[in-house]
Amino acid sequence: MPSPEFVDAVLDVVARIPSGRVMTYGDIAESLGSNSPRGVGRVMALYGHAVAWWRVVPASGHPPQGHSRLALPRYLEEGTPLRGPLVPGEYRIALSAARLGYDHDIFTEVAP
């Protein structure tokens, strides 16, 4: 079970991801000075409903596992860059355009 401090830190980072942009599980771990993308995934699985969960994606660019149908309308509404046919299960996030760069404030302000 992730520590309460780690949970709070992950959710704080996710809450700061701008609309139409995404971060990978690894990006969030990196921003926190952690080497545990799986820990970030665990936090999102347990507590992600409280934040913009669709903005956290695996490095493959696929939507969060099992949530492609729920995420697609949110991506379209926010203007998140997508690739492939816009059919649940068949699209991916265009990470080269949607992913926050390592020069974004999240990486410089949140990291300990």
N, C-alpha and C positions, 0 to 999 in steps of 0.2 A: 504494500500500500504506500503510495507517495506521501511524503510529509505534508502537513498543512501549509508550510511555507512554500514548498515547491508547487503545490496546487495553486496557491494564490499568485505566485510569480508567473506561472504559465497562463492563467486566466487573465492576468493583467496585460501580458504581451498580446494575447489574442484580442482583447478588447481594444487595443490600440492599432490593430491592422486596419488601414484605410479601406473604405468601400471600393470594390472593384480590384483589389489586390489580394495576394495570397502569400503565405509563408509555408514552408514545409515543416514537418515535425523536427527535422534536423536543424533548420534555421532557428526555430524557437529555442531548442536546446542550446545552440551556439550563442544566441543572444543572452542566455542566462548563465553562460560559462559552464554549461553542463555537457557531458558526452552521452546523454541518454535520450535519444529521440523516441525510444520505446516508452520511456517514462512520460514523455509529453503525450504520446498516444494513449497511455493509460489514463492520464488526467482527462484528456478529451473524451474518452469513452465513459468515464464516470461522471464528469462535471461539465462537459462541453456544451450541454444544452443551455447553459446560462449565458453563453457568449456567441459570437458569430462563428460557429463551428465550421461552416462551409468555407471559410477563409484559411483553413489549415488542411493541407493536402500532402499526400506522399510525394516523394521525389520523382515518381513516375509521371506526375501531372494528372493522374486520375482523381476524380472526386473522392471524398471520404468513403471508405468501403461500406457498401450497403446503403448509401444515402444519395446515389446519383440522381434519383427521381426527385427527391426533396431539395437537393442543392441546385439543380438546373434553373428553376425560376428565379432563385436568388442571384445566381451568376448573371442571368439575362437582365434582371432589374438593375443590378449594379454596374453592368457594362464590363464585366470581367472578360478578358480575352480568352476565347475558347478555340479548340481545334476539333476537326472531325464533324460527323453528322450530329446535330443537336438532338440526339435520342438518348434517353437515360441508358447508361451502361456502355455507350459507344463514343462519347465525347471525352476530351481531356482539356485541362487548362493549358493555355499557351504560356508555359512558365517563363519563356524568354521575355514576354511582355508583362505578365501579371505578377511575377514574383518580386518582392521587395529586394532592393539591392542592399549589399552589406554596408553601404554608406548611409542608409536610412537611420533616422534618429532612434528607432527601436533598438538598434544594435549598439549605439553609443550611449544612450541614456539608461537602458535597463540593465546592461551587463554590470556585474559587481566590480 
